[in-house]
Amino acid sequence: MKEKLATRVRQLKPSATLAINAKAKALKAQGIDIINLSAGEPDFDTPEHIKEAAIKAIREGFTRYTPVAGIPELREAIATQIQKDYGLSYTPEEVVVSCGAKQALFNLAQALFEEGDEVLVLAPYWVSYPPIVELAGARPVIVPSEKENLFEPELSALERAITPKTKGLILNSPSNPTGQLYSQNFLKGVAELAKQHGFFIISDDIYDKLRFDGRGPENILTVAPELREQTIMVNGVSKTYAMTGWRIGWAVGPKDIIAAVSRIQGQSTSNATSIAQKAALEALCGPQDCIVEMREAFKRRATLLYQKLKEIPGLDLPKPQGTFYAFVDFSAYYGRQAPGGTTLEDSLTMCDYLLEEAKVATVPGIAFGDDRCLRISFANADEEIEKGVSRIGEALKKLA
């Protein structure tokens, strides 16, 4: 009998972040006191005015199909937001609304990449970038970085990775998992390479308003607006407005690429949920105080987490500059034995140990392309962060 599943599925790895989060929630459901520092979503509730907009849409019967690319007023609002944040002019026809930013990224890969193409992925990277590239038939080319350089790759290393097959590059700043921002000098260098070699840039800006330096959103087009025809921006409401479950994201870019993305989407999900689109419209056009409140809370928690982790001997990390993640080097503890005799050899065994011994959920760095580190989320109350780090410290003391 022939193999039942396609090769692309058999080679596909499950999302480590979703798997760890699910395991932590399952243990908690069993009554075990788990502190979940793995979650990739804000712990805040969706603001009331946004929820009310969705309820109003339901009551008014806005429950039917919409245009595949999204309702016109939402696409207009997104274009307006891009103008306000980045000073760039786009028409609604250059915007497509998808079922979350992840679908926007997936559709873009399907529209741009194919067999024989190479796509540059900067490590540490979000776990889904390489699989999304691979599912399009292309090959992800990983460009490493070091924490001493705030996880910003050397431009010389990036240039060496470019070949005649290079079709694209994915940027994410502020970064999941590192919580770091790419410098303007780095972005300028990337822009020069993109102009020289003609590859596309996908700018994943999902955390663009969750930065702690007091500056507004920035991306590759901030420093090189002339790359407009080579750049596609991806964003959504999930992180900024605590709307992870609403599944609304978008892509903004050249009209022909956006039209191609819309055609692909038309043969998969069709439109994003009508009700969620109305909620997203209210998020963009309604009061914005919620963004400031959440960002200030994350900024405070970032400092708290950083200070507490730095008190534990052997742990090393740069202070987060945005998002709600820290990327922490645990490798000083690799090679040591847990009380049961298991040797902790890598980020996977370290994560398992912390979950079993400390009852703290983290995410292994190998999923992000750097096995030395674990991703720790500070999308939790202050007391949970303090308790979680304290438990981690106690568990590490038990290693021989």
PETA-V268864 format. One line per field, one symbol per residue. psi: psi as a letter, one per 40 degrees, with the letter a starting at -180 (. if undefined). Layout:
BEGIN
psi=???
END
This chain:
BEGIN
psi=hihdiiddddehiihddddddddddddddeehghhgfehfiieiihiddddddddddddefgeiiiideiiddddddddddddddefhhiideehhhigiddddddddddddiaheiihhhhiiiideddddddeeeihhhhhiiiddfffhihddddddehieehdihhihhihhedeihhidddddddddddddefiihhhhfdedegieeeiiiiadedegeeedeehhhhaaedddeffdedghiiihaiddddddddddddecebiihdddddddddddeaiedddddddddddddddddddddeehheihiihheaafiihhheeeeieihideehhhdadddddddddddefhhahhdddeehediihhiffiiddddddddddddddddeh.
END
